[in-house]
């Protein structure tokens, strides 16, 4: 190959990589870039070992029943996936029903704003975000309601990311982030005017423990709204395919065990809440929440190629490919679960 051909080939390769990483690679302009993927607070050389450790949790099912084991397990998961989520999905780590004529980002914002509208709080009030992640919902809710939002997450890396995003958005005066376990929150009794959780309390080994804590820190009469992951009445625990799908979702999302929809209100009442309203946000006429997964298959493949290339040339940590593959498989389990 002559020098001109070699130069052109190299140019095409680097140009293609640049296109994948810098042009197509980021879901959010203000989020992560593919070249900055990390393992959160985990050192790069230990990511693969931590990934294996995460999977070993599911080889000892009885450990899932021990509440003292779960926080470390969830913390490890979010160290492994936070950068990938933020790069490939955005700053809000949850689903939302599709809204005709709206982008996924706009539908996500509306879904978050609905949470604070339901608890009926406004400027000057203090509300709690239970399991805030990197703070995407927190910022949307603070901006919409002008309430003061305090978020708690068990993952220190997410705390730092959330604080950085809050400052960048000019919302650090309304948004505070605390590193802590939502099963033992460092807040006084009766200290919040409202609370919400968005697809977060599913990480609790026992739902009554986190609901009890939320009930404790709320002022009398304050409202709490939670978007929960649940199985529907169509789930059959005796069906091998159903079990495989649910277990696949649990393994790929750090869930100690998915609960049935009937368990939610019952648990809330048990700890002292009055259940004002409950609704299946996935039932018709709601637009599908999973459309983003179906439409994102090309993006998943593209991102996996990017991650593989970056890991091969030493820019991304070695275990990142394994983590991304796990999330890719989890998306398949989720779409299979939807069909059933």
N, C-alpha and C positions, 0 to 999 in steps of 0.2 A: 504493500500500500504506500503510495507516494505521500509526501508531507501535506499536500493540499487536501487529499482525501482524508487523511488522519485528522487534520485540523477541523474539517467539516463534520466528521463523525463525532469528534469530541464536543464540538459546538452543539450538535443536535442533542447529544446525551445530556449535557449540562443544561441546555435550554429546556429540554423536556422535564428534567428534574425540577428546575426553577418553576416551570408552569404548574406541575403537580403540587409543589410545596407552598409556593408563595401566592399563586393565583387561585388555585382550586382548593388548597389545603386547609383553609381556616373557615370555620362556621361563623365566627364572630370577629370583626375587624379589631375589636378591643380585647380579644381573648388570647389564647395561646397560639403560637406558631409551631408547625411540625418540627422545626429545627431546635425548638426549646423543650421538647418532651422530656419528662423526667419521671422519677418514681416518688415524687413528693418529698417527704422527709427521709425516704430510704436512699442510702448511698447507691450510686449506679451499679457498683459491682455486686450488690446484695439483692438486686431486684429479682433475679431468677430464683434465688433461694427463698425469698419472701413469697413469691408466687407459688412455689411448691408447698410452702408452709400453709398458705391460704387453702390450697386444695386438700391438704391433709386433714383439715377440720371436718370435711365432709366424709372422710373415711372413718371418722369416729363420731357417729350420729349422736351418741349420748352426751358428747361435749356441748352440743347445740342447746341442750336443756340447762346448762349451767350458765347462769347470768353473768358470773364473774369472768367467763371466757369470751363472751360475745363482744364486749367493747374493743378488745385488742384485735379481734377478728375483723370487725367493721372498720377500725382505724387502718389496718393493713390494706383492706380492700380499697379504701379511698386514697391512700397513698399511691396505690398501683394505678388507679383509673382516673384520678382527677384531671390530670393534664390531657389525657385522651378524650375524656368527656368534653372538656372545655374547648379543645381544638376541633373535635369532630361534630359536636352537638350544640354547644353554646354554654352560656353561664347559668342557665336554669336546668338543673339535672332532673327533669321530669317530663311526663307526657302531658298533652292537653287535647281536647276535642278539636277537630278541624273546624274552621269557620269559613263558609263560602266567601270568596273574594278577598280573604285575608291570607297573608303569608304565615308560615309556621311561627316566625318570630312574633308577629302581631297576635296570633291566636294564643301563644304562650303568655303574652302580657295580659290579655283579657282574662285568661284563666286565673292568673295571679291576682289581678285587681278584684275579681269576683270574690276571692277569699276574704279580703279586707272589707269589701262591701257587706258581706254576710255577717261579719262580727260588729259592724256599725260603729267604727271608731273614726276619729278625725284628728285635726291638729291639736297638739298638746297632750294627746293620750299616749300611753306607753304600752306597746304590744310585743308579744314574744313570738319569734320564729323558731319553732322546735325542729332542729336539724336543718340548718340554713345553708349548708354546702358553701359554695363560693359567693353566695349572696345575690344571685340573679333575681329571685322572687322578692327578696328584701328591698332591693333598690326600686323595683317596679312598684311595690306596695308603699314604700316611703314617699316616692315621687307622686303617686296617685292620691294618697290620703293625707300626706304631710304629718302623719303620726310618727312618733319616735319608735323605731324598731330595734329590738335587741335580739340578735340571733345567737344560737348556741350550736356548735358542732364539735364532735369528739376529735376531729382531725386538725392538728396544729397547722399543717400546710394549707388547708382550706381557710383557716382563720387569717393567715397572712395574705392569701390571694383575695379574700373578701375585703379586707381592709384596703388593699391596694386599689381594687375596683371601686370601692366606695369613695375613696379620695379622688380618683380619676373622674368619677361621675359628679363630683361636687356634692355628695350626699353623706359625707362622713359626720356632718353635724346632726343628721337624723338617724344614722345607722351605727349601731355598736355591735361588735362581734366578740363572743366569749368562747374560749376553748373549755369544753366540759362534757360530761356524760349526762344525757337527758334523763337518765334513771335516777340521778342524784344531782339535781341542779343547784348551783350556788346562788340561789335567789331567795329572798325572804317570802314568807307567807303573804298572800293577799297583796302582791306588789304589781300586778299587771292588769290593764284595762281590757285586755283581749289577747287571744293567742290563735295561732294557726300552725298547721304542719302540712307540708305538701310532699306526699310519697316518701315520708321519712320514718314514721313510727313503725313501719313494716320491719325495720331493723331491730326492734326490741324483742328479746326472747319471750317476754310475757307482756302483752299489751296493757294489762291492768296496772303494771308498774309505772309505765310512762304516763298513762292517763291519770294515775293518782298524783304524780308529780305536777302535771299541768294543772289539775284541779286545785292543788295546794297553793300554787303561786298566783292563781287568778283571784281578783277581788270578787266578793259575793255578787252574783248577778251578771258577771262578765261572760262573754260568749267565746267559745272555741270552735273552730272549724278545722276538719281534717280531711284531706284527700287520701284515701287508703287504697292500697293494693289488696284485692281479695279474689278468691275463687267464687264463681257463681253457683247457682243451684244445679247447673249442668255438669259440674265436676263430679266424677264418680271415682272414689278412692279405690274401688275394686278393679277399675279398668287400667291395665298395664300401660297403655299409651298415655292416658291422662296423667298417671303418676310420673312417667318419664318426663313429660313436658313440664309439669310443675316443679319437679326436682331440678330440671335443667334451668328453669328461671331462678329458682332459689340459689343454685350454685353460682350462676353468673351475675347475681345481684346482691350477694352477701345477705341473704334472708334466712334467719333461723328457722322459718317455717311460715308459709303463706296461710292466712286465715280465711275462713268462709265469711261471706257477706253478713250472715246472721249474727256472727260473733261481735261485730263492732258496736252496735247500739247496746247490746246486752252488757258488754264490758264497760261502756261509758256509764250506764246506769248503776252498775255495781260499785263504781268508785265515787258516786255522788252526783254525777251530771244529770240534768234533765235533758232528754233528747228532744230538741225543738223540731228538727227536720232531718231526713236522710233521703238521698237520691242516688240512683245509679247513673253516673255521668256517661256511661258507655251505651246505655240503652237508646234505641230509636225514640225520637227523631234526631238525637245527637249525631253529629257527623263523626266518622271514625277517628279515634285517637291514634290508631296504628297506621294511618296512611303515610305518615312520615317514615315509618320503618320500611314499608313496601316501596316507596319512591326512592329510598336511600340505598338500595342495594348496590347501584353503580358506585355511589360515593364510598360505601364500605370497601368494595374491592379496590377502588382507587387509593383510599387511605391505607389499606393493608399493603399495597405495593410501596407506597411512600415510606411507611414504617419499616418495612423489610429492607428497603434500600438504605435508609438512614442508619439502621442497626448494623447492616453489613459494612458500611464505610466508617462506623464508629461514632457517628453523631448522636444517635439515639441509644440508650442503654440496651444491652443484649436482651433482657427479659421482656422488653416492650412488645415484641412481636407476639409472644405467648399471651400477654394480657389482651392485646387487640384481637387476637384470634378467639379468645374466650368471649369477648363482648360480641363479636361477629356471630358466634354460635348461639349466644343468648338471644340475639335479635330473631334468629330462626325459631327458637323455642317460643318466643313471645308471639310471633305471627301464627305459629301452629296452634297455640293456645286460643288465639282469637277465633280461628276457624271452627274450633270445637266448643 
